[in-house]
C-alpha cells in the first residue's frame, strides 16, 4: 500500500529522548527529566473535584463543536482579567489541545502550497503539521541580539501567506514586548499575511506578564491551552480565538475533524479557571527552578544562554562542546542520567549546536540534575 509524501514528517526528537530515558528507567536507572515541557504538578484539585462530582450524574456525551458555552465564557472572562480585553465568547473555540487548534487554524487560513513563516528556533510541530497539510514551512533565523524572537527586518523579502509567533517562545522562553508584538502584527497586516499568535505559555512569567495579540488587534488567530499554566497536559483541551467572520468556517472544520473536544476535560477546564491560587503556587516553584538553573547551568559550563522571561525552558548554545547535539544529549543521558533535548527539534539548521533544558519538574529534581550535569561536564 502506498504512503503519501505529505505523511513523511520528521520525528519529534524529544519523544525519542523520552523513549530512551524510559528504557533506562525500566532497567533500573534513575533519570532526571529535563527534556519534556510537562509540569510535574497534577491538574488543579478543584478541576479534579468538579469532574468527579459530574461523572456519576452525566453521560459525558458530545458537546457542541465550539465547546461548552460556560467554558467559552470563562475563557473570555480570563482575557478581561489577564489583559483587560473585552472578548465576545462567540469568538472562543474550545479544541482538542493546542495541537487541534493548530490543525484548525492552518486548514482555515491556508491552501495547499501556501508558505507559512515561523521563527527558528521554534516549536517543531508547527513545521510538521504544515507539511502534513501540504503547506510549506518557512524558517526565519532569529538572532541572539533579538533574544531569539523574530522582528520585521527578518521578514523583509520573505514571501509568505502566514506568520506564527510564540511569546513566551519554545525553546527559548523569551518574550516579545507589546511594542515588538505590535510591530510584527502591523508588518503582517500591511502585507496581507495571516498572523497566528501561540500563547500557550501565558501565565508562566517571571517579571512583566506576556502580552496577547488580542490587546493589539482582533484580526489575528490566538491559540492557547490548559496544558502548561493550568497543568493539564494529558487532558487535551485548548482553545483558539478567531475573528468573528471566521467562526463559522472553523466551526464547520471542527465538526468534521473532531466533533468536539473531550467533554470530561472541558468540565475540568472550566473548574480550573477558578483555581488560580494553586496555579500561582506552581508558578512560584518554576520561578525558583529558573533561579537555580540560571545559577547552576553556567557553573556547569553552559554559559551561552538567553535568560528566559517565561515558560520553563532554557536554550543553550553548546557549540564549544559539540556540533552534534543529538549525540551530546544521548551521552549526557547515558553518563549523567539527565535527559535533555537536542536543539535539532527546534532549529534544523543551527540546532546541532544547541540544547534545551526544561525546569518544569520538582525543585529537588532540578537540584540533583544540576549536580549531575556539573559532575559530567567536569569529566569531559
Residue pairs with C-beta under 8 A, 6 or more apart in sequence:
6 131
6 132
6 133
6 134
7 132
9 127
9 128
9 131
9 132
10 124
10 127
10 128
10 348
12 124
12 125
12 128
12 345
13 124
13 326
13 341
13 342
13 344
13 345
14 35
14 36
14 341
14 345
17 35
17 329
17 330
17 333
17 339
17 340
17 341
17 342
18 35
18 36
18 339
20 330
20 333
20 339
21 31
21 33
21 35
21 333
21 339
24 31
24 333
24 334
24 337
25 31
29 337
30 337
31 333
31 337
31 338
31 339
32 337
32 338
32 339
32 361
32 365
32 368
32 369
32 372
33 339
33 358
33 361
33 365
34 338
34 339
34 340
34 341
34 357
34 358
34 359
34 361
34 366
34 369
35 339
35 340
35 341
35 356
35 358
36 339
36 341
36 358
36 360
37 170
37 228
37 311
37 312
37 313
37 358
37 360
38 233
38 358
38 360
39 228
39 231
39 233
39 282
39 312
39 360
40 360
40 361
40 362
40 365
41 231
41 282
41 285
42 48
42 231
43 230
43 231
43 232
43 235
43 268
43 272
44 230
44 231
44 271
44 272
44 275
44 278
44 279
45 275
45 278
46 271
46 272
46 274
46 275
46 278
47 230
47 232
47 268
47 269
47 271
47 272
47 275
48 268
49 271
50 267
50 268
50 270
50 271
51 264
51 267
51 268
51 271
54 60
54 264
54 267
55 264
58 267
60 263
60 264
60 267
61 263
62 259
62 260
62 263
63 94
63 260
63 261
63 263
63 266
64 260
65 251
65 254
65 255
65 258
65 259
65 260
66 72
66 92
66 93
66 94
66 247
66 251
66 254
67 92
67 93
67 94
67 95
67 239
67 260
67 261
67 266
68 94
68 263
68 266
68 267
68 270
69 89
70 270
71 94
71 266
71 269
71 270
72 89
72 90
72 92
72 93
72 94
72 239
73 89
74 270
74 273
75 87
75 89
75 92
75 94
75 239
75 273
76 87
76 88
76 89
76 91
76 92
77 273
78 273
79 85
79 86
79 87
79 212
79 214
79 241
80 86
80 87
82 202
82 203
82 209
82 212
83 211
83 212
83 214
83 215
84 215
85 212
85 214
85 215
87 214
87 241
88 244
90 244
90 247
91 241
91 242
91 243
91 244
91 247
92 239
92 240
92 241
93 101
93 104
93 239
93 240
93 241
93 242
93 247
93 250
93 251
93 254
94 237
94 238
94 239
94 260
94 261
94 266
94 269
95 101
95 104
95 237
95 238
95 239
95 240
95 254
95 258
95 261
96 236
96 237
96 238
96 258
96 261
96 262
97 225
97 227
97 236
97 237
97 238
97 261
98 198
98 200
98 223
98 224
98 225
98 227
98 238
99 125
99 129
99 238
100 236
100 238
100 257
100 258
100 261
101 223
101 225
101 238
101 239
101 240
102 125
102 126
102 129
102 223
103 129
103 133
103 257
104 240
104 250
104 253
104 254
104 257
105 196
105 221
105 223
105 240
105 242
105 250
106 116
106 129
106 130
106 133
106 135
106 162
107 133
107 253
107 257
108 242
108 246
108 249
108 250
108 253
109 161
109 162
109 194
109 196
109 221
110 116
110 133
110 135
110 161
110 162
110 194
112 133
112 134
112 135
113 134
113 135
113 136
114 135
114 136
114 160
114 161
114 162
115 135
115 136
115 137
115 138
115 159
115 160
115 161
115 162
116 126
116 130
116 135
116 136
116 137
116 138
116 160
116 161
116 162
116 163
116 164
117 138
117 139
117 140
117 155
117 158
117 160
117 162
117 163
117 164
117 193
118 126
118 127
118 137
118 138
118 139
118 140
118 163
118 164
118 165
119 139
119 140
119 142
119 148
119 149
119 150
119 154
119 164
119 165
119 166
119 169
120 139
120 140
120 141
120 142
120 346
120 347
120 348
120 349
120 350
121 142
121 148
121 169
121 171
121 172
121 315
121 343
121 346
121 347
121 350
121 351
121 354
122 139
122 164
122 166
122 169
122 170
122 346
122 347
123 166
123 170
123 198
123 346
124 345
124 346
126 137
126 164
127 137
127 139
127 348
130 136
130 137
131 137
138 158
138 160
139 347
139 348
139 349
140 150
140 154
140 155
140 158
141 154
141 349
141 350
142 148
142 149
142 150
142 154
143 154
144 306
146 154
147 172
147 174
147 306
148 169
148 172
148 174
148 306
148 315
149 165
149 167
149 169
149 172
149 174
149 175
149 176
149 180
150 163
150 165
150 184
151 180
151 183
151 184
152 183
152 184
152 187
155 163
155 187
160 193
161 193
161 194
162 193
162 194
162 195
162 196
163 184
163 188
163 193
163 194
163 195
163 196
164 196
164 198
165 176
165 181
165 184
165 195
165 196
165 197
165 198
165 213
166 197
166 198
166 199
166 200
166 201
167 174
167 175
167 176
167 181
167 197
167 198
167 199
167 210
167 211
167 310
168 174
168 175
168 201
168 202
168 204
168 205
168 210
168 308
168 309
168 310
168 311
169 175
169 311
170 200
170 201
170 311
170 313
170 346
171 313
171 315
171 341
171 343
171 345
171 346
171 356
172 306
172 308
172 313
172 315
173 201
173 306
173 308
173 309
173 310
173 311
173 312
173 313
173 314
173 315
174 306
174 308
174 309
174 310
175 205
175 208
175 210
175 211
175 309
175 310
176 184
176 211
177 211
178 211
178 215
178 216
181 197
181 211
181 213
181 216
182 216
184 195
185 195
185 213
185 216
185 217
185 220
187 193
188 194
188 195
189 195
189 217
189 219
194 221
195 213
195 217
195 219
195 220
195 221
196 220
196 221
196 222
196 223
197 212
197 213
197 220
197 221
197 222
197 223
198 223
199 210
199 212
199 213
199 222
199 223
199 224
200 223
200 224
200 225
200 227
200 228
200 238
201 210
201 228
201 229
201 310
201 311
202 209
202 210
202 212
202 224
202 229
202 310
203 210
203 228
203 229
203 230
203 279
203 283
204 228
204 229
204 283
204 286
204 310
204 311
204 312
205 309
205 310
206 286
206 287
206 290
206 308
206 309
206 310
207 309
208 309
210 309
210 310
212 222
213 220
213 222
214 220
214 222
214 241
218 243
218 244
219 243
220 243
221 240
221 241
221 242
221 243
221 246
222 240
222 241
222 242
223 238
223 239
223 240
224 238
224 239
224 240
225 237
225 238
225 239
226 232
226 235
226 237
226 238
226 265
226 269
226 272
227 233
227 235
227 238
228 311
228 312
229 279
229 283
230 269
230 272
230 275
230 279
231 279
231 282
232 265
232 268
232 269
232 272
235 262
235 264
235 265
235 268
235 269
236 261
236 262
236 265
237 261
237 262
237 265
237 266
237 268
237 269
238 261
240 250
242 250
254 260
272 279
285 362
285 363
286 312
286 359
286 360
288 363
289 312
289 359
289 360
289 361
289 363
289 366
290 308
290 312
290 314
290 359
292 359
292 363
292 366
292 367
292 370
293 314
293 357
293 359
293 366
293 370
294 305
294 307
294 314
296 370
296 373
296 374
297 303
297 305
297 314
297 316
297 357
297 370
297 373
298 305
299 374
300 370
300 373
300 374
300 376
300 377
301 321
301 374
301 377
302 316
302 318
302 355
302 357
302 373
302 377
304 316
304 317
304 318
304 319
304 320
305 314
305 315
305 316
305 317
306 315
307 314
308 314
308 315
312 358
312 359
312 360
313 356
313 357
313 358
313 359
314 356
314 357
314 359
315 343
315 346
315 354
315 355
315 356
315 357
316 354
316 355
316 356
316 357
317 353
317 354
318 325
318 328
318 353
318 354
318 355
319 353
319 354
321 328
321 380
322 328
322 352
322 353
323 352
323 353
324 352
325 342
325 343
325 344
325 351
325 352
325 353
325 354
325 355
326 342
326 344
326 352
328 342
328 355
329 339
329 340
329 341
329 342
329 355
332 338
332 339
332 340
332 373
332 376
333 339
333 340
335 376
336 372
336 373
336 375
336 376
337 372
338 369
338 372
338 373
338 376
340 355
340 356
340 357
341 355
341 356
341 357
341 358
342 351
342 352
342 354
342 355
342 356
343 350
343 351
343 352
343 353
343 354
343 355
343 356
344 351
344 352
345 351
345 356
346 354
346 356
347 354
359 366
361 369
